[in-house]
Every structure is written in structure tokens, then in C-alpha cells.
Amino acid sequence: MTTIQFQVSGMTCGHCEMSVREEVQEVPGVTGVEVSHQTGELTVASAEPVDEAAVVAAVEEAGYQAARSA
């Protein structure tokens, strides 16, 4: 299993988390999504490497900004 972490800006509530989770779950290969508006962290799990640009695009589709965590 592979996990990738991102920082997401602009989330303020549980509804924000749900919006991000729903969009990111649609990215091909994603098997799990954990997101917290309190920390701004997004963790994406997959069996194989996932296209990071597709994850960022999914977060943007939900209305937020994302960047890969260092």
C-alpha cells in the first residue's frame, strides 16, 4: 500500500472534508482517503502509485487548494 500526504487550504468544517473526500475518492487507483479540516491534512491511500496531479485537481474541483506535503 502507498500513502501520499497533502496540505489542503481553505477547509473550515466537516462539510469541507466530505467534499474533498468525495472528489478524491473518484481518482483512479485511490483506495482510501483521510482528511481533516482542523489540520488541513489529506492522506490518500492506494495499492499502486497515484497521479498526484489528479489528486490536486480533484481537491481543486471541490473548491480548495492542495500541495504535496514534504
N, CA, C, O and CB atoms as a CASP TS submission, in Angstrom:
PFRMAT TS
TARGET T0000
AUTHOR 0000-0000-0000
METHOD Language model
MODEL 1
PARENT N/A
ATOM      1  N   MET     1       0.838  -1.176   0.000  1.00  0.00           N
ATOM      2  CA  MET     1       0.000   0.000   0.000  1.00  0.00           C
ATOM      3  C   MET     1       0.888   1.246   0.000  1.00  0.00           C
ATOM      4  O   MET     1       1.927   1.287   0.659  1.00  0.00           O
ATOM      5  CB  MET     1      -0.956  -0.006   1.217  1.00  0.00           C
ATOM      6  N   THR     2       0.463   2.240  -0.739  1.00  0.00           N
ATOM      7  CA  THR     2       1.164   3.506  -0.830  1.00  0.00           C
ATOM      8  C   THR     2       0.290   4.597  -0.225  1.00  0.00           C
ATOM      9  O   THR     2      -0.924   4.606  -0.430  1.00  0.00           O
ATOM     10  CB  THR     2       1.530   3.835  -2.299  1.00  0.00           C
ATOM     11  N   THR     3       0.899   5.519   0.520  1.00  0.00           N
ATOM     12  CA  THR     3       0.154   6.673   1.008  1.00  0.00           C
ATOM     13  C   THR     3       0.893   7.942   0.611  1.00  0.00           C
ATOM     14  O   THR     3       2.123   7.987   0.597  1.00  0.00           O
ATOM     15  CB  THR     3      -0.042   6.604   2.547  1.00  0.00           C
ATOM     16  N   ILE     4       0.118   8.969   0.290  1.00  0.00           N
ATOM     17  CA  ILE     4       0.652  10.278  -0.067  1.00  0.00           C
ATOM     18  C   ILE     4      -0.074  11.300   0.802  1.00  0.00           C
ATOM     19  O   ILE     4      -1.281  11.197   1.017  1.00  0.00           O
ATOM     20  CB  ILE     4       0.473  10.588  -1.610  1.00  0.00           C
ATOM     21  N   GLN     5       0.670  12.284   1.298  1.00  0.00           N
ATOM     22  CA  GLN     5       0.066  13.317   2.130  1.00  0.00           C
ATOM     23  C   GLN     5       0.098  14.656   1.409  1.00  0.00           C
ATOM     24  O   GLN     5       1.062  14.999   0.724  1.00  0.00           O
ATOM     25  CB  GLN     5       0.791  13.418   3.483  1.00  0.00           C
ATOM     26  N   PHE     6      -0.994  15.405   1.586  1.00  0.00           N
ATOM     27  CA  PHE     6      -1.135  16.730   1.008  1.00  0.00           C
ATOM     28  C   PHE     6      -1.592  17.702   2.090  1.00  0.00           C
ATOM     29  O   PHE     6      -2.214  17.301   3.073  1.00  0.00           O
ATOM     30  CB  PHE     6      -2.130  16.715  -0.178  1.00  0.00           C
ATOM     31  N   GLN     7      -1.282  18.977   1.902  1.00  0.00           N
ATOM     32  CA  GLN     7      -1.840  20.048   2.730  1.00  0.00           C
ATOM     33  C   GLN     7      -2.942  20.697   1.908  1.00  0.00           C
ATOM     34  O   GLN     7      -2.739  21.049   0.746  1.00  0.00           O
ATOM     35  CB  GLN     7      -0.734  21.105   3.168  1.00  0.00           C
ATOM     36  N   VAL     8      -4.104  20.853   2.517  1.00  0.00           N
ATOM     37  CA  VAL     8      -5.244  21.455   1.836  1.00  0.00           C
ATOM     38  C   VAL     8      -5.601  22.742   2.560  1.00  0.00           C
ATOM     39  O   VAL     8      -5.766  22.744   3.779  1.00  0.00           O
ATOM     40  CB  VAL     8      -6.464  20.479   1.787  1.00  0.00           C
ATOM     41  N   SER     9      -5.721  23.827   1.826  1.00  0.00           N
ATOM     42  CA  SER     9      -6.076  25.105   2.436  1.00  0.00           C
ATOM     43  C   SER     9      -7.510  25.465   2.092  1.00  0.00           C
ATOM     44  O   SER     9      -8.018  25.145   1.017  1.00  0.00           O
ATOM     45  CB  SER     9      -5.118  26.216   1.974  1.00  0.00           C
ATOM     46  N   GLY    10      -8.146  26.141   3.037  1.00  0.00           N
ATOM     47  CA  GLY    10      -9.497  26.640   2.823  1.00  0.00           C
ATOM     48  C   GLY    10     -10.607  25.845   3.484  1.00  0.00           C
ATOM     49  O   GLY    10     -11.748  26.304   3.511  1.00  0.00           O
ATOM     50  N   MET    11     -10.312  24.673   4.014  1.00  0.00           N
ATOM     51  CA  MET    11     -11.354  23.866   4.662  1.00  0.00           C
ATOM     52  C   MET    11     -11.644  24.429   6.047  1.00  0.00           C
ATOM     53  O   MET    11     -10.725  24.790   6.782  1.00  0.00           O
ATOM     54  CB  MET    11     -10.925  22.372   4.760  1.00  0.00           C
ATOM     55  N   THR    12     -12.933  24.503   6.403  1.00  0.00           N
ATOM     56  CA  THR    12     -13.317  25.051   7.704  1.00  0.00           C
ATOM     57  C   THR    12     -14.272  24.174   8.497  1.00  0.00           C
ATOM     58  O   THR    12     -14.557  24.467   9.658  1.00  0.00           O
ATOM     59  CB  THR    12     -13.938  26.382   7.513  1.00  0.00           C
ATOM     60  N   CYS    13     -14.782  23.078   7.877  1.00  0.00           N
ATOM     61  CA  CYS    13     -15.791  22.284   8.585  1.00  0.00           C
ATOM     62  C   CYS    13     -15.863  20.862   8.032  1.00  0.00           C
ATOM     63  O   CYS    13     -15.160  20.506   7.087  1.00  0.00           O
ATOM     64  CB  CYS    13     -17.168  22.957   8.484  1.00  0.00           C
ATOM     65  N   GLY    14     -16.716  20.074   8.636  1.00  0.00           N
ATOM     66  CA  GLY    14     -16.907  18.695   8.212  1.00  0.00           C
ATOM     67  C   GLY    14     -17.445  18.585   6.797  1.00  0.00           C
ATOM     68  O   GLY    14     -17.122  17.633   6.086  1.00  0.00           O
ATOM     69  N   HIS    15     -18.262  19.544   6.376  1.00  0.00           N
ATOM     70  CA  HIS    15     -18.785  19.529   5.006  1.00  0.00           C
ATOM     71  C   HIS    15     -17.634  19.694   4.009  1.00  0.00           C
ATOM     72  O   HIS    15     -17.628  19.071   2.948  1.00  0.00           O
ATOM     73  CB  HIS    15     -19.844  20.654   4.808  1.00  0.00           C
ATOM     74  N   CYS    16     -16.670  20.534   4.362  1.00  0.00           N
ATOM     75  CA  CYS    16     -15.480  20.716   3.518  1.00  0.00           C
ATOM     76  C   CYS    16     -14.748  19.376   3.368  1.00  0.00           C
ATOM     77  O   CYS    16     -14.357  18.992   2.266  1.00  0.00           O
ATOM     78  CB  CYS    16     -14.526  21.799   4.126  1.00  0.00           C
ATOM     79  N   GLU    17     -14.570  18.682   4.476  1.00  0.00           N
ATOM     80  CA  GLU    17     -13.902  17.381   4.453  1.00  0.00           C
ATOM     81  C   GLU    17     -14.639  16.415   3.528  1.00  0.00           C
ATOM     82  O   GLU    17     -14.020  15.715   2.726  1.00  0.00           O
ATOM     83  CB  GLU    17     -13.812  16.795   5.875  1.00  0.00           C
ATOM     84  N   MET    18     -15.965  16.385   3.649  1.00  0.00           N
ATOM     85  CA  MET    18     -16.776  15.478   2.846  1.00  0.00           C
ATOM     86  C   MET    18     -16.627  15.797   1.359  1.00  0.00           C
ATOM     87  O   MET    18     -16.524  14.883   0.541  1.00  0.00           O
ATOM     88  CB  MET    18     -18.252  15.562   3.265  1.00  0.00           C
ATOM     89  N   SER    19     -16.614  17.074   1.004  1.00  0.00           N
ATOM     90  CA  SER    19     -16.469  17.465  -0.397  1.00  0.00           C
ATOM     91  C   SER    19     -15.136  17.003  -0.962  1.00  0.00           C
ATOM     92  O   SER    19     -15.079  16.461  -2.066  1.00  0.00           O
ATOM     93  CB  SER    19     -16.601  18.978  -0.543  1.00  0.00           C
ATOM     94  N   VAL    20     -14.064  17.217  -0.207  1.00  0.00           N
ATOM     95  CA  VAL    20     -12.733  16.793  -0.648  1.00  0.00           C
ATOM     96  C   VAL    20     -12.685  15.275  -0.755  1.00  0.00           C
ATOM     97  O   VAL    20     -12.204  14.739  -1.753  1.00  0.00           O
ATOM     98  CB  VAL    20     -11.640  17.303   0.324  1.00  0.00           C
ATOM     99  N   ARG    21     -13.180  14.578   0.264  1.00  0.00           N
ATOM    100  CA  ARG    21     -13.162  13.109   0.271  1.00  0.00           C
ATOM    101  C   ARG    21     -13.891  12.553  -0.955  1.00  0.00           C
ATOM    102  O   ARG    21     -13.382  11.654  -1.624  1.00  0.00           O
ATOM    103  CB  ARG    21     -13.809  12.566   1.568  1.00  0.00           C
ATOM    104  N   GLU    22     -15.070  13.081  -1.248  1.00  0.00           N
ATOM    105  CA  GLU    22     -15.854  12.570  -2.374  1.00  0.00           C
ATOM    106  C   GLU    22     -15.133  12.762  -3.700  1.00  0.00           C
ATOM    107  O   GLU    22     -15.150  11.865  -4.543  1.00  0.00           O
ATOM    108  CB  GLU    22     -17.210  13.255  -2.423  1.00  0.00           C
ATOM    109  N   GLU    23     -14.504  13.910  -3.901  1.00  0.00           N
ATOM    110  CA  GLU    23     -13.792  14.164  -5.157  1.00  0.00           C
ATOM    111  C   GLU    23     -12.545  13.287  -5.280  1.00  0.00           C
ATOM    112  O   GLU    23     -12.293  12.710  -6.337  1.00  0.00           O
ATOM    113  CB  GLU    23     -13.403  15.645  -5.256  1.00  0.00           C
ATOM    114  N   VAL    24     -11.769  13.189  -4.208  1.00  0.00           N
ATOM    115  CA  VAL    24     -10.515  12.434  -4.268  1.00  0.00           C
ATOM    116  C   VAL    24     -10.775  10.939  -4.430  1.00  0.00           C
ATOM    117  O   VAL    24      -9.989  10.247  -5.078  1.00  0.00           O
ATOM    118  CB  VAL    24      -9.682  12.687  -3.007  1.00  0.00           C
ATOM    119  N   GLN    25     -11.852  10.432  -3.858  1.00  0.00           N
ATOM    120  CA  GLN    25     -12.175   9.002  -4.000  1.00  0.00           C
ATOM    121  C   GLN    25     -12.431   8.617  -5.454  1.00  0.00           C
ATOM    122  O   GLN    25     -12.343   7.440  -5.804  1.00  0.00           O
ATOM    123  CB  GLN    25     -13.401   8.650  -3.153  1.00  0.00           C
ATOM    124  N   GLU    26     -12.747   9.591  -6.303  1.00  0.00           N
ATOM    125  CA  GLU    26     -13.010   9.327  -7.717  1.00  0.00           C
ATOM    126  C   GLU    26     -11.732   9.199  -8.541  1.00  0.00           C
ATOM    127  O   GLU    26     -11.787   8.769  -9.694  1.00  0.00           O
ATOM    128  CB  GLU    26     -13.871  10.425  -8.291  1.00  0.00           C
ATOM    129  N   VAL    27     -10.583   9.563  -7.971  1.00  0.00           N
ATOM    130  CA  VAL    27      -9.316   9.468  -8.703  1.00  0.00           C
ATOM    131  C   VAL    27      -8.969   7.989  -8.892  1.00  0.00           C
ATOM    132  O   VAL    27      -8.982   7.226  -7.927  1.00  0.00           O
ATOM    133  CB  VAL    27      -8.164  10.224  -7.945  1.00  0.00           C
ATOM    134  N   PRO    28      -8.661   7.580 -10.118  1.00  0.00           N
ATOM    135  CA  PRO    28      -8.336   6.170 -10.367  1.00  0.00           C
ATOM    136  C   PRO    28      -7.192   5.676  -9.478  1.00  0.00           C
ATOM    137  O   PRO    28      -6.154   6.326  -9.352  1.00  0.00           O
ATOM    138  CB  PRO    28      -7.966   5.971 -11.836  1.00  0.00           C
ATOM    139  N   GLY    29      -7.411   4.514  -8.867  1.00  0.00           N
ATOM    140  CA  GLY    29      -6.395   3.883  -8.037  1.00  0.00           C
ATOM    141  C   GLY    29      -6.487   4.194  -6.555  1.00  0.00           C
ATOM    142  O   GLY    29      -5.869   3.508  -5.741  1.00  0.00           O
ATOM    143  N   VAL    30      -7.256   5.227  -6.188  1.00  0.00           N
ATOM    144  CA  VAL    30      -7.376   5.600  -4.778  1.00  0.00           C
ATOM    145  C   VAL    30      -8.227   4.560  -4.059  1.00  0.00           C
ATOM    146  O   VAL    30      -9.325   4.225  -4.504  1.00  0.00           O
ATOM    147  CB  VAL    30      -7.995   7.022  -4.623  1.00  0.00           C
ATOM    148  N   THR    31      -7.703   4.051  -2.932  1.00  0.00           N
ATOM    149  CA  THR    31      -8.432   3.050  -2.160  1.00  0.00           C
ATOM    150  C   THR    31      -8.899   3.586  -0.804  1.00  0.00           C
ATOM    151  O   THR    31      -9.749   2.976  -0.155  1.00  0.00           O
ATOM    152  CB  THR    31      -7.562   1.825  -1.955  1.00  0.00           C
ATOM    153  N   GLY    32      -8.347   4.717  -0.378  1.00  0.00           N
ATOM    154  CA  GLY    32      -8.748   5.295   0.900  1.00  0.00           C
ATOM    155  C   GLY    32      -8.379   6.763   0.976  1.00  0.00           C
ATOM    156  O   GLY    32      -7.381   7.200   0.403  1.00  0.00           O
ATOM    157  N   VAL    33      -9.209   7.528   1.702  1.00  0.00           N
ATOM    158  CA  VAL    33      -8.974   8.962   1.856  1.00  0.00           C
ATOM    159  C   VAL    33      -9.252   9.352   3.299  1.00  0.00           C
ATOM    160  O   VAL    33     -10.312   9.042   3.845  1.00  0.00           O
ATOM    161  CB  VAL    33      -9.861   9.789   0.878  1.00  0.00           C
ATOM    162  N   GLU    34      -8.295  10.032   3.909  1.00  0.00           N
ATOM    163  CA  GLU    34      -8.493  10.608   5.236  1.00  0.00           C
ATOM    164  C   GLU    34      -8.236  12.095   5.104  1.00  0.00           C
ATOM    165  O   GLU    34      -7.229  12.508   4.528  1.00  0.00           O
ATOM    166  CB  GLU    34      -7.551   9.948   6.318  1.00  0.00           C
ATOM    167  N   VAL    35      -9.149  12.907   5.640  1.00  0.00           N
ATOM    168  CA  VAL    35      -8.998  14.355   5.521  1.00  0.00           C
ATOM    169  C   VAL    35      -9.454  15.021   6.812  1.00  0.00           C
ATOM    170  O   VAL    35     -10.436  14.599   7.422  1.00  0.00           O
ATOM    171  CB  VAL    35      -9.801  14.899   4.313  1.00  0.00           C
ATOM    172  N   SER    36      -8.736  16.067   7.227  1.00  0.00           N
ATOM    173  CA  SER    36      -9.072  16.793   8.450  1.00  0.00           C
ATOM    174  C   SER    36      -9.046  18.285   8.174  1.00  0.00           C
ATOM    175  O   SER    36      -8.026  18.831   7.755  1.00  0.00           O
ATOM    176  CB  SER    36      -8.096  16.434   9.597  1.00  0.00           C
ATOM    177  N   HIS    37     -10.178  18.941   8.413  1.00  0.00           N
ATOM    178  CA  HIS    37     -10.203  20.397   8.229  1.00  0.00           C
ATOM    179  C   HIS    37      -9.425  21.094   9.341  1.00  0.00           C
ATOM    180  O   HIS    37      -8.950  22.216   9.162  1.00  0.00           O
ATOM    181  CB  HIS    37     -11.657  20.913   8.194  1.00  0.00           C
ATOM    182  N   GLN    38      -9.295  20.433  10.481  1.00  0.00           N
ATOM    183  CA  GLN    38      -8.599  21.035  11.624  1.00  0.00           C
ATOM    184  C   GLN    38      -7.102  21.153  11.371  1.00  0.00           C
ATOM    185  O   GLN    38      -6.490  22.155  11.741  1.00  0.00           O
ATOM    186  CB  GLN    38      -8.845  20.214  12.888  1.00  0.00           C
ATOM    187  N   THR    39      -6.511  20.151  10.750  1.00  0.00           N
ATOM    188  CA  THR    39      -5.074  20.177  10.482  1.00  0.00           C
ATOM    189  C   THR    39      -4.769  20.541   9.034  1.00  0.00           C
ATOM    190  O   THR    39      -3.638  20.898   8.707  1.00  0.00           O
ATOM    191  CB  THR    39      -4.457  18.829  10.813  1.00  0.00           C
ATOM    192  N   GLY    40      -5.777  20.452   8.164  1.00  0.00           N
ATOM    193  CA  GLY    40      -5.566  20.708   6.745  1.00  0.00           C
ATOM    194  C   GLY    40      -4.854  19.577   6.040  1.00  0.00           C
ATOM    195  O   GLY    40      -4.327  19.758   4.942  1.00  0.00           O
ATOM    196  N   GLU    41      -4.835  18.410   6.664  1.00  0.00           N
ATOM    197  CA  GLU    41      -4.116  17.281   6.089  1.00  0.00           C
ATOM    198  C   GLU    41      -5.041  16.353   5.309  1.00  0.00           C
ATOM    199  O   GLU    41      -6.173  16.084   5.711  1.00  0.00           O
ATOM    200  CB  GLU    41      -3.409  16.504   7.182  1.00  0.00           C
ATOM    201  N   LEU    42      -4.524  15.877   4.188  1.00  0.00           N
ATOM    202  CA  LEU    42      -5.198  14.911   3.345  1.00  0.00           C
ATOM    203  C   LEU    42      -4.240  13.755   3.133  1.00  0.00           C
ATOM    204  O   LEU    42      -3.112  13.957   2.682  1.00  0.00           O
ATOM    205  CB  LEU    42      -5.650  15.540   1.987  1.00  0.00           C
ATOM    206  N   THR    43      -4.679  12.543   3.454  1.00  0.00           N
ATOM    207  CA  THR    43      -3.874  11.345   3.229  1.00  0.00           C
ATOM    208  C   THR    43      -4.617  10.476   2.229  1.00  0.00           C
ATOM    209  O   THR    43      -5.788  10.147   2.417  1.00  0.00           O
ATOM    210  CB  THR    43      -3.600  10.567   4.567  1.00  0.00           C
ATOM    211  N   VAL    44      -3.915  10.110   1.159  1.00  0.00           N
ATOM    212  CA  VAL    44      -4.502   9.307   0.095  1.00  0.00           C
ATOM    213  C   VAL    44      -3.798   7.955   0.090  1.00  0.00           C
ATOM    214  O   VAL    44      -2.570   7.889   0.027  1.00  0.00           O
ATOM    215  CB  VAL    44      -4.381  10.021  -1.299  1.00  0.00           C
ATOM    216  N   ALA    45      -4.574   6.884   0.157  1.00  0.00           N
ATOM    217  CA  ALA    45      -4.029   5.522   0.127  1.00  0.00           C
ATOM    218  C   ALA    45      -4.357   4.877  -1.211  1.00  0.00           C
ATOM    219  O   ALA    45      -5.413   5.116  -1.796  1.00  0.00           O
ATOM    220  CB  ALA    45      -4.591   4.667   1.298  1.00  0.00           C
ATOM    221  N   SER    46      -3.423   4.050  -1.682  1.00  0.00           N
ATOM    222  CA  SER    46      -3.634   3.342  -2.943  1.00  0.00           C
ATOM    223  C   SER    46      -2.781   2.076  -2.965  1.00  0.00           C
ATOM    224  O   SER    46      -1.791   1.963  -2.243  1.00  0.00           O
ATOM    225  CB  SER    46      -3.292   4.255  -4.155  1.00  0.00           C
ATOM    226  N   ALA    47      -3.183   1.135  -3.800  1.00  0.00           N
ATOM    227  CA  ALA    47      -2.414  -0.097  -3.945  1.00  0.00           C
ATOM    228  C   ALA    47      -1.165   0.162  -4.781  1.00  0.00           C
ATOM    229  O   ALA    47      -0.131  -0.474  -4.576  1.00  0.00           O
ATOM    230  CB  ALA    47      -3.275  -1.206  -4.588  1.00  0.00           C
ATOM    231  N   GLU    48      -1.266   1.100  -5.726  1.00  0.00           N
ATOM    232  CA  GLU    48      -0.154   1.462  -6.590  1.00  0.00           C
ATOM    233  C   GLU    48      -0.046   2.983  -6.611  1.00  0.00           C
ATOM    234  O   GLU    48      -0.982   3.667  -6.200  1.00  0.00           O
ATOM    235  CB  GLU    48      -0.342   0.886  -8.032  1.00  0.00           C
ATOM    236  N   PRO    49       1.069   3.522  -7.078  1.00  0.00           N
ATOM    237  CA  PRO    49       1.216   4.979  -7.115  1.00  0.00           C
ATOM    238  C   PRO    49       0.061   5.662  -7.866  1.00  0.00           C
ATOM    239  O   PRO    49      -0.405   5.181  -8.899  1.00  0.00           O
ATOM    240  CB  PRO    49       2.547   5.349  -7.770  1.00  0.00           C
ATOM    241  N   VAL    50      -0.379   6.785  -7.316  1.00  0.00           N
ATOM    242  CA  VAL    50      -1.496   7.548  -7.875  1.00  0.00           C
ATOM    243  C   VAL    50      -0.943   8.827  -8.495  1.00  0.00           C
ATOM    244  O   VAL    50       0.060   9.368  -8.029  1.00  0.00           O
ATOM    245  CB  VAL    50      -2.570   7.874  -6.778  1.00  0.00           C
ATOM    246  N   ASP    51      -1.591   9.299  -9.531  1.00  0.00           N
ATOM    247  CA  ASP    51      -1.219  10.546 -10.190  1.00  0.00           C
ATOM    248  C   ASP    51      -1.480  11.715  -9.234  1.00  0.00           C
ATOM    249  O   ASP    51      -2.631  12.073  -8.984  1.00  0.00           O
ATOM    250  CB  ASP    51      -2.009  10.729 -11.524  1.00  0.00           C
ATOM    251  N   GLU    52      -0.408  12.302  -8.706  1.00  0.00           N
ATOM    252  CA  GLU    52      -0.546  13.392  -7.735  1.00  0.00           C
ATOM    253  C   GLU    52      -1.273  14.584  -8.326  1.00  0.00           C
ATOM    254  O   GLU    52      -2.044  15.245  -7.630  1.00  0.00           O
ATOM    255  CB  GLU    52       0.819  13.826  -7.231  1.00  0.00           C
ATOM    256  N   ALA    53      -1.042  14.869  -9.599  1.00  0.00           N
ATOM    257  CA  ALA    53      -1.724  15.991 -10.254  1.00  0.00           C
ATOM    258  C   ALA    53      -3.234  15.754 -10.288  1.00  0.00           C
ATOM    259  O   ALA    53      -4.014  16.700 -10.184  1.00  0.00           O
ATOM    260  CB  ALA    53      -1.182  16.194 -11.688  1.00  0.00           C
ATOM    261  N   ALA    54      -3.640  14.504 -10.432  1.00  0.00           N
ATOM    262  CA  ALA    54      -5.070  14.186 -10.443  1.00  0.00           C
ATOM    263  C   ALA    54      -5.689  14.409  -9.063  1.00  0.00           C
ATOM    264  O   ALA    54      -6.838  14.839  -8.957  1.00  0.00           O
ATOM    265  CB  ALA    54      -5.292  12.730 -10.893  1.00  0.00           C
ATOM    266  N   VAL    55      -4.927  14.118  -8.007  1.00  0.00           N
ATOM    267  CA  VAL    55      -5.415  14.361  -6.645  1.00  0.00           C
ATOM    268  C   VAL    55      -5.564  15.864  -6.416  1.00  0.00           C
ATOM    269  O   VAL    55      -6.580  16.314  -5.886  1.00  0.00           O
ATOM    270  CB  VAL    55      -4.451  13.739  -5.588  1.00  0.00           C
ATOM    271  N   VAL    56      -4.561  16.635  -6.811  1.00  0.00           N
ATOM    272  CA  VAL    56      -4.628  18.093  -6.652  1.00  0.00           C
ATOM    273  C   VAL    56      -5.806  18.645  -7.443  1.00  0.00           C
ATOM    274  O   VAL    56      -6.525  19.514  -6.951  1.00  0.00           O
ATOM    275  CB  VAL    56      -3.306  18.763  -7.113  1.00  0.00           C
ATOM    276  N   ALA    57      -6.014  18.154  -8.661  1.00  0.00           N
ATOM    277  CA  ALA    57      -7.138  18.608  -9.483  1.00  0.00           C
ATOM    278  C   ALA    57      -8.475  18.266  -8.824  1.00  0.00           C
ATOM    279  O   ALA    57      -9.418  19.054  -8.895  1.00  0.00           O
ATOM    280  CB  ALA    57      -7.064  17.980 -10.884  1.00  0.00           C
ATOM    281  N   ALA    58      -8.562  17.107  -8.190  1.00  0.00           N
ATOM    282  CA  ALA    58      -9.795  16.703  -7.509  1.00  0.00           C
ATOM    283  C   ALA    58     -10.079  17.628  -6.330  1.00  0.00           C
ATOM    284  O   ALA    58     -11.227  18.011  -6.105  1.00  0.00           O
ATOM    285  CB  ALA    58      -9.697  15.238  -7.027  1.00  0.00           C
ATOM    286  N   VAL    59      -9.044  17.988  -5.578  1.00  0.00           N
ATOM    287  CA  VAL    59      -9.210  18.916  -4.457  1.00  0.00           C
ATOM    288  C   VAL    59      -9.666  20.273  -4.977  1.00  0.00           C
ATOM    289  O   VAL    59     -10.541  20.904  -4.384  1.00  0.00           O
ATOM    290  CB  VAL    59      -7.890  19.057  -3.655  1.00  0.00           C
ATOM    291  N   GLU    60      -9.080  20.723  -6.077  1.00  0.00           N
ATOM    292  CA  GLU    60      -9.477  21.994  -6.669  1.00  0.00           C
ATOM    293  C   GLU    60     -10.921  21.946  -7.151  1.00  0.00           C
ATOM    294  O   GLU    60     -11.645  22.936  -7.046  1.00  0.00           O
ATOM    295  CB  GLU    60      -8.549  22.355  -7.824  1.00  0.00           C
ATOM    296  N   GLU    61     -11.341  20.802  -7.678  1.00  0.00           N
ATOM    297  CA  GLU    61     -12.732  20.630  -8.116  1.00  0.00           C
ATOM    298  C   GLU    61     -13.690  20.795  -6.937  1.00  0.00           C
ATOM    299  O   GLU    61     -14.812  21.277  -7.097  1.00  0.00           O
ATOM    300  CB  GLU    61     -12.929  19.243  -8.772  1.00  0.00           C
ATOM    301  N   ALA    62     -13.231  20.388  -5.752  1.00  0.00           N
ATOM    302  CA  ALA    62     -14.050  20.534  -4.537  1.00  0.00           C
ATOM    303  C   ALA    62     -14.039  21.977  -4.029  1.00  0.00           C
ATOM    304  O   ALA    62     -14.826  22.335  -3.153  1.00  0.00           O
ATOM    305  CB  ALA    62     -13.543  19.586  -3.433  1.00  0.00           C
ATOM    306  N   GLY    63     -13.137  22.811  -4.587  1.00  0.00           N
ATOM    307  CA  GLY    63     -13.115  24.221  -4.218  1.00  0.00           C
ATOM    308  C   GLY    63     -11.998  24.632  -3.286  1.00  0.00           C
ATOM    309  O   GLY    63     -12.073  25.691  -2.662  1.00  0.00           O
ATOM    310  N   TYR    64     -10.951  23.806  -3.178  1.00  0.00           N
ATOM    311  CA  TYR    64      -9.858  24.080  -2.245  1.00  0.00           C
ATOM    312  C   TYR    64      -8.519  23.971  -2.963  1.00  0.00           C
ATOM    313  O   TYR    64      -8.464  23.558  -4.121  1.00  0.00           O
ATOM    314  CB  TYR    64      -9.907  23.110  -1.044  1.00  0.00           C
ATOM    315  N   GLN    65      -7.456  24.336  -2.287  1.00  0.00           N
ATOM    316  CA  GLN    65      -6.105  24.259  -2.856  1.00  0.00           C
ATOM    317  C   GLN    65      -5.336  23.155  -2.129  1.00  0.00           C
ATOM    318  O   GLN    65      -5.478  22.988  -0.917  1.00  0.00           O
ATOM    319  CB  GLN    65      -5.355  25.641  -2.739  1.00  0.00           C
ATOM    320  N   ALA    66      -4.526  22.409  -2.869  1.00  0.00           N
ATOM    321  CA  ALA    66      -3.734  21.336  -2.262  1.00  0.00           C
ATOM    322  C   ALA    66      -2.308  21.380  -2.761  1.00  0.00           C
ATOM    323  O   ALA    66      -2.040  21.788  -3.891  1.00  0.00           O
ATOM    324  CB  ALA    66      -4.353  19.967  -2.559  1.00  0.00           C
ATOM    325  N   ALA    67      -1.399  20.956  -1.904  1.00  0.00           N
ATOM    326  CA  ALA    67       0.011  20.826  -2.249  1.00  0.00           C
ATOM    327  C   ALA    67       0.558  19.595  -1.558  1.00  0.00           C
ATOM    328  O   ALA    67       0.169  19.294  -0.429  1.00  0.00           O
ATOM    329  CB  ALA    67       0.815  22.095  -1.849  1.00  0.00           C
ATOM    330  N   ARG    68       1.438  18.892  -2.203  1.00  0.00           N
ATOM    331  CA  ARG    68       2.065  17.697  -1.631  1.00  0.00           C
ATOM    332  C   ARG    68       2.845  18.106  -0.381  1.00  0.00           C
ATOM    333  O   ARG    68       3.597  19.080  -0.406  1.00  0.00           O
ATOM    334  CB  ARG    68       3.008  16.994  -2.675  1.00  0.00           C
ATOM    335  N   SER    69       2.665  17.370   0.698  1.00  0.00           N
ATOM    336  CA  SER    69       3.417  17.621   1.927  1.00  0.00           C
ATOM    337  C   SER    69       4.836  17.126   1.757  1.00  0.00           C
ATOM    338  O   SER    69       5.078  16.115   1.096  1.00  0.00           O
ATOM    339  CB  SER    69       2.748  16.941   3.141  1.00  0.00           C
ATOM    340  N   ALA    70       5.759  17.831   2.346  1.00  0.00           N
ATOM    341  CA  ALA    70       7.180  17.451   2.236  1.00  0.00           C
ATOM    342  C   ALA    70       7.499  16.283   3.137  1.00  0.00           C
ATOM    343  O   ALA    70       8.642  15.828   3.177  1.00  0.00           O
ATOM    344  CB  ALA    70       8.090  18.634   2.582  1.00  0.00           C
TER
END
